[in-house]
Amino acid sequence: MNSQSCEIEKLHHKYDPDTSVGAAATIIATGRQGTQRREVLEAYRTFSPCTARELSEWSGLDYHTISRRQCELRRNGLLNDSGVRRDGGVMWQINPNII
């Protein structure tokens, strides 16, 4: 299994329909995943700590895009849970060790 196949598998669930698998492959192949990841990271650099909903409101980025890329940023050690909750949401912050 190549690295792109591994990345695609991380973007969909095991029993998702083929359309989800295709969408995962497309977002990687077009580079849109990386672009969105950078946009979300930059927005968190500007506004964190904040919830995904707040980040969407303040940055103008789509909430669902933020949520999807947020998982990847956490997995890569770029975002941390601040330990604070607001309006039922986790307040995320940039990992202070990477700034």
PyMOL commands that set and color helices and strands:
alter all, ss='L'
color gray80, all
select helices_A, chain A and resi 3-10+18-29+32-47+52-59+63-75
alter helices_A, ss='H'
color red, helices_A
select strands_A, chain A and resi 79-86+89-94
alter strands_A, ss='S'
color yellow, strands_A
deselect
rebuild
show_as cartoon
